[in-house]
Every structure is written in C-alpha cells, then in structure tokens.
Amino acid sequence: MQQFLGEFECKVDAKGRFKLPAVLVKQLGAAEYAFVVNRGFEECLVLYPKTAWDSISKEINSLNMYVKKNRDFARYFYRGATELVLDNSERINIPKRLLQYAGVEKEIIVFAYHNRIELWSKGKYDQLLDDEPTDFADLAEDVMGNVNAADGNELS
C-alpha cells in the first residue's frame, strides 16, 4: 500500500487544474497516475490513487444495502466521485462542482497522509489548524493510547 506524506501550497488555475507537487509524483511511482476524487469530511476534497479507491470501494460495497444507514453512507461517500488522470504536465483537473464544495478559489493546501491526498482551500485549512485541540497530548492518548498495548510497543 502506498504511504503518502507532505503538506504543500499549490495554485489552482481558471480551468480548475493544479500541478501535483513533484514530491508526491515521486511517492506515487511510475505506475499510478489514475485517481478518484470525491467530497471528503470537513469540506475538503480527497484524492485517492485508483488502487486505494478500489480497496475502499470494496469495503463499502460489502455493506448490507438493506440497512438504511449503510445506503445513506454509501450515497454520501460516493457523491461527486470522479475519475481523474495526471496530464503530461503532472496537473490534475478538478471538477468545478467539487471545487465549489470545498470553497477552493485559487490557493489550495495539498495534505498527503496514509493512502490519500486531501485538497483544502487555504482559508479552511488555516482555520482547521487554528482550531487545533488545546492539548494534543490528551487527544493522542484517547486515540492512540491502546493501539500497541497488545504487543508491548509504544510510540515515542
């Protein structure tokens, strides 16, 4: 599985295109230039390499669609999902409707982690950072406190 890492400021042109940072292109490797973008949580967009998207889709498609919450989740997750490909200049063209959803105008923050790349309007990303928890150590303990308890390893 691919593991992305990085935070980058990029510009979106009038056609909705931005150049994927060279560091991320390198992390992708030569084989993966197909993506799926969709609406993410917290009013950002999420760009998945096609292989990661296929894996996530497989999980969602295994949900029991006779359960209303599952149908609702699937609809909201897939809304706006669009296949994209890097062009020869390593640019990605994001559909206008998705850019509007995320409040993107000219400047975006490209935030890459795990198997996804989040696309944020610069203003919303800065606001997200301003709303950072007052005690990150407490949040880390709540979220990660028991992750490695079974094998005795600790994060440092």
N, C-alpha and C positions, 0 to 999 in steps of 0.2 A: 504494500500500500504506500502511496506517495505521502510524504510528510512535508507540508509547506511551512515556511517561516518568513516573516518580514512584514514591515509596515512602510508604505510608500505613498507619497503625494503625486498625483497624476492630474493631467488636464483632459477634459472631455471636449471634443470639437463640436461644431454645429450639427454634424451628422450623427452624433452620439457615439463616436469612436474614441477609444483611448489606447495608448500603447502599453502593452503589458511590460512591466519592468524586466530588464534583462536577467536579473537575479531569479525571478520567477520562471522565466522561459528556461533558464538553465536547470532549475529544480524540476521542471516538467519532464525534461529529457526529450529526445528527438521523436519519440513515438506518440506523444499525447498532445495534439493540437485541437482536439474536438472537446467542446464544453457544453454544459447546460447551465443556463442562468435562470433563477427564479426569485420570487419575493422571499426575503428572509424574515426573521423575527426582528423586532425593534426598528422597523422601517429602513432596513438596508437590503441590498441585493446579495445573493450568494451565487458564486460562480464555481461549479463543480467540474473537474475533469470528467469526461464521459464515463470512464471506468468507475469512478467514485459514485457518480449519479446512478449508474446501473446497479451497483451494490445497494444503495439506499432505496432505490425504487423496488428492488426485490423484497426488501423488508416490508415496505409499505404495502406492496401488492399481496403480501401474505396475510394481511389483516382480514378479519372476518367482515365483509362488507354488508352483512345483515345487521350489524351493530351501528346505530346512528352516529355515535361519536367517532367511530372509525371512518365512516363515509365523510363526515364533516372534516376530519383531519386530512384525509386524502385530498379532498377538494381544495382545502386551503393550502396544503403543501404544494400541490401541482399547479396552482393558479399562476399564470404568467410564464410557466416553464417554456424555455425556448432553446433550441439547439443553436450553437454558435461555433465558428471556426476562426482561428487566427488567420489574418490575411498575410500577404507576403511581407508586409512591414511590421508584423507582430502586433497588429492592432485588433481589437475586438469591438464589434458594433453592437451596442446595447439598444434594444427597442425603446422608443420614446416613452411608451406607457410605463415601462419598468423604471426608467429614469425619473419620471414624474412621481411614481410611488415612493421612491427613495429621496425625493427632494433634491436630486442632483441637477446642478446647473453647469458650472464649468470646472470646478475643482472637486476631486474625489480623493478619498483615502482608500487605498487598497491594503487590506489587512488579511494576511495569509496565515493560517494555522491549521493543523491537523490535515484533513483532506479537502479543504475548501478555501476559497478566497472571497472575503466579504468586500463589498463595494459600498462605501458610505459617502454621503455628502460631507464635505469638510466640516460644515457647521454642526451637523448632527453627531459626527464623530467627536469633535471637540467637546460638545455638550455631554456625550457619554463619558468622556474622561473626567469632566468636571463633576459628574455625579458619582464618581468612584466611591466605593464604600469607605467610611471613615476608618475602619480597622480591617484592612485586607487580611491581616493575620487571623482574625476571627472567621472571616469568610473561608479562607484556606482550610482552617480546621474543620468547619462544618462540611465542606465539600470533599476534602481530601483526607480527613482525619483517619478513616478506617480503610483506605484503599489498599495499603500494603500490610495491614495488620496480620493477615493470614500467613505471609511468608517472612515476617520479621524485618523487612526492609523499610527504611524511612527515606523520605525526600529530604534533601539538605538545601 
